[in-house]
Amino acid sequence: MTKAEIVKEIVRKTGVRAVTAAAVVERTIAEIRRAMIAGENVYLRGFGSFIIKEQAQKTARDITRNKTIVVPARRIAAFRPSKELSERVR
């Protein structure tokens, strides 16, 4: 499902104008993005959590050059579905 399809569903089910629904969807995504860039986790009850995971520094092999390389520590964005969502998807 695309963002446009989500907006169409909101319009169909609630009767609000498409411009309003699109603005709400865009603002919601922008706030989730802003929070995650700031290092905050976002929790949506009944849906899931957008979380920041820390990955430690590690060593790896570059098999084409037969060398050991160091992969630096980094933060990654992840989504963890709620228990309710996971059960309903199954």
Long-range contacts (C-beta under 8 A, 24 or more apart in sequence): 3-29, 36-77, 39-75, 44-82, 45-82, 46-82, 46-84, 46-85, 47-81, 47-82, 47-85, 48-79, 48-80, 48-81, 48-82, 48-85, 49-79, 49-80, 49-82, 50-77, 50-78, 50-79, 51-77, 51-78, 51-79, 51-80, 52-76, 52-77, 52-78, 53-77, 53-78
